[in-house]
Amino acid sequence: MPNIIVETFVLGPLETNCYLLTCGREAVVIDCAPEPLPLLEAIHSRGLKITAIYLTHMHLDHIGGAAELQKMTGAPVFGNIDDKYLENVSYLYGGSKEFEHVFDLDITDLKTGRQMVFEQPMMVLDTPGHTPGGLSFFFPTIGSVFVGDVIFMISVGRTDFPGGDSEKLLNSIQNRIFILPDDTKIYSGHGPMTTVVHEKENSPFFS
């Protein structure tokens, strides 16, 4: 089975982690922040074929470059449309009301369950709390989960923006992320990679 390679591009004013997953010449992108030029240049220079763009949630700092990426690659964008309310929320609260071009793209509603990426399984997990439509993407063959802003190293996502719910967030972490194998790598929307066991043992939110 071909290996999936994970690369991180830190993009935009909030230093959002945008993930490029490649398998041979094919690739998918998870989240695409504003100011995506470094990512776009890498895709173009390496002749990668982007087959899908996945959104963990639709805060501006995670979706701001997705329209440009879709226009360049023609790739479908998948996300939970429960988060589309953010197009009418100010950027001061995570939305993009002042930036109409952000939602100038076609988004296919993504349901939870098993998908196939690079002919390998990807589990789409519902992880609401940071936003109502939050999703995480677990790739069992590489022991990695991409969680957006649900959980960070020794921290969790904020819930004070419109649609946030702290109880749902902690339940998502407990019931979707912490049930994964302990050595699962957690790739967050900001900051360094961590692991499930590290957060179980060290996060002050779960001690």
C-alpha positions in Angstrom: 0.0 0.0 0.0 1.5 3.4 -1.0 2.5 5.7 1.8 0.6 8.9 2.5 3.0 11.8 3.2 1.8 14.6 5.4 3.1 18.2 4.9 2.2 21.2 6.9 1.9 24.7 5.4 1.5 27.5 8.0 -0.6 30.1 6.3 -2.3 33.4 6.9 -2.2 36.0 9.7 -3.3 33.5 12.3 -0.7 31.0 11.3 -3.2 28.3 10.4 -1.9 24.8 9.7 -2.9 23.7 6.2 -2.2 20.1 5.5 -1.2 18.7 2.1 -1.4 14.9 2.0 0.2 13.3 -1.0 0.4 9.7 -2.4 2.4 9.7 -5.5 1.2 12.5 -7.7 -2.2 12.6 -6.2 -3.0 14.9 -3.2 -5.7 16.2 -1.0 -5.7 19.4 1.1 -7.2 19.7 4.6 -8.2 23.3 5.4 -6.9 26.3 3.3 -6.2 29.5 5.1 -6.0 33.0 3.5 -2.8 33.9 1.7 -2.3 30.3 0.3 0.4 31.2 -2.2 3.1 28.9 -0.7 0.7 25.9 -0.9 -0.4 26.9 -4.4 3.2 27.2 -5.6 4.1 23.8 -4.1 1.2 22.1 -5.9 2.0 23.8 -9.2 5.8 23.2 -9.1 5.4 19.5 -8.3 2.6 18.9 -10.8 0.3 17.5 -8.1 -3.3 16.5 -8.9 -5.6 17.7 -6.1 -8.5 15.3 -5.9 -10.3 16.9 -2.9 -10.2 19.8 -0.4 -11.6 18.9 3.0 -12.7 21.5 5.6 -12.6 20.7 9.3 -14.8 23.8 9.9 -15.6 27.1 8.2 -14.0 29.8 10.3 -12.3 32.4 8.1 -8.8 31.3 9.0 -9.5 27.7 7.8 -11.5 28.4 4.6 -10.1 31.8 3.5 -8.0 30.3 0.6 -10.3 27.4 -0.4 -12.0 29.3 -3.2 -8.7 30.2 -4.8 -7.5 26.7 -4.4 -10.7 25.3 -6.0 -10.4 27.7 -8.9 -6.8 26.7 -9.5 -7.3 22.9 -9.2 -10.9 22.3 -10.0 -11.0 20.0 -7.0 -14.3 19.5 -5.1 -14.6 21.0 -1.6 -16.1 18.9 1.2 -17.4 20.2 4.5 -20.3 20.2 6.8 -22.8 22.8 5.6 -24.0 23.3 9.2 -21.1 25.8 9.3 -22.3 28.0 6.4 -23.9 30.4 8.8 -20.4 31.8 9.2 -20.7 33.6 5.9 -23.0 36.0 7.7 -20.8 36.4 10.8 -18.2 39.1 11.1 -14.6 38.2 10.8 -14.2 39.5 14.3 -16.0 36.4 15.4 -14.5 33.9 13.0 -16.9 34.5 10.1 -16.4 36.1 6.7 -19.3 38.6 6.3 -16.9 41.3 5.2 -15.2 39.0 2.6 -17.8 37.8 0.2 -15.3 36.0 -2.0 -14.5 33.5 0.8 -17.7 31.5 0.1 -17.4 31.9 -3.7 -17.0 28.2 -4.1 -19.0 25.0 -4.4 -19.1 23.0 -1.1 -20.4 19.4 -1.1 -22.0 18.5 2.2 -19.9 15.8 3.9 -21.5 13.2 6.1 -19.8 11.2 8.8 -18.5 7.7 8.1 -16.0 5.9 5.9 -14.6 7.5 2.8 -11.8 6.3 0.5 -8.8 8.6 -0.1 -5.9 7.3 -2.2 -7.8 3.9 -2.1 -7.3 3.9 1.6 -9.9 4.5 4.3 -10.6 7.9 5.9 -13.1 8.1 8.7 -15.1 11.3 8.9 -15.8 12.1 12.5 -18.4 14.6 13.8 -16.6 16.8 16.3 -18.9 19.8 17.0 -18.2 22.3 19.8 -15.8 24.7 18.3 -18.4 25.1 15.5 -21.7 23.2 15.1 -20.4 21.5 11.9 -16.9 20.6 13.0 -15.4 17.5 11.4 -12.2 15.5 12.0 -10.5 13.2 9.5 -8.9 10.0 10.8 -6.5 8.0 8.5 -5.9 4.6 10.2 -3.2 3.5 7.8 -0.9 6.4 8.9 -2.3 6.6 12.5 -3.2 10.3 12.1 -6.3 12.5 12.8 -6.8 16.0 11.5 -8.9 17.9 14.0 -9.0 21.6 13.1 -9.5 23.6 16.2 -11.1 20.9 18.4 -8.0 20.1 20.4 -4.4 21.4 20.6 -1.4 20.4 22.5 -2.4 20.8 26.2 -5.4 22.9 25.2 -8.8 22.8 23.5 -10.6 24.9 21.0 -12.3 28.1 22.0 -16.1 28.1 22.2 -16.9 31.8 22.7 -17.6 32.5 19.0 -21.2 32.2 17.6 -22.1 28.5 17.5 -19.5 27.4 20.0 -20.5 25.0 22.8 -18.0 24.0 25.4 -19.9 20.9 26.6 -20.2 19.6 23.0 -16.5 20.3 22.4 -15.4 18.2 25.4 -17.8 15.4 24.5 -16.4 15.4 20.9 -12.8 15.0 22.3 -13.8 12.3 24.7 -16.1 10.3 22.4 -14.4 10.8 19.0 -10.7 11.6 19.5 -9.8 9.9 22.8 -11.3 6.6 21.6 -8.6 6.4 18.8 -5.5 4.4 19.4 -3.2 6.1 22.0 -0.3 6.6 19.5 -2.6 8.4 17.0 -1.0 11.6 15.9 -3.2 14.7 16.3 -2.7 17.3 13.6 -4.3 20.5 14.9 -5.4 23.7 13.2 -2.6 25.7 15.0 0.5 24.8 16.8 2.5 21.5 17.0 1.4 18.0 16.4 0.6 16.0 19.5 -0.8 12.5 20.3 -3.9 11.0 21.8 -2.0 9.6 24.8 -0.2 12.8 25.4 -3.4 14.8 25.7 -5.1 12.1 27.8 -2.2 12.3 30.3 -1.3 16.0 30.2 -4.2 18.1 29.2 -5.6 20.1 32.2 -9.0 19.8 30.6 -9.1 16.0 31.2 -7.0 15.4 34.2 
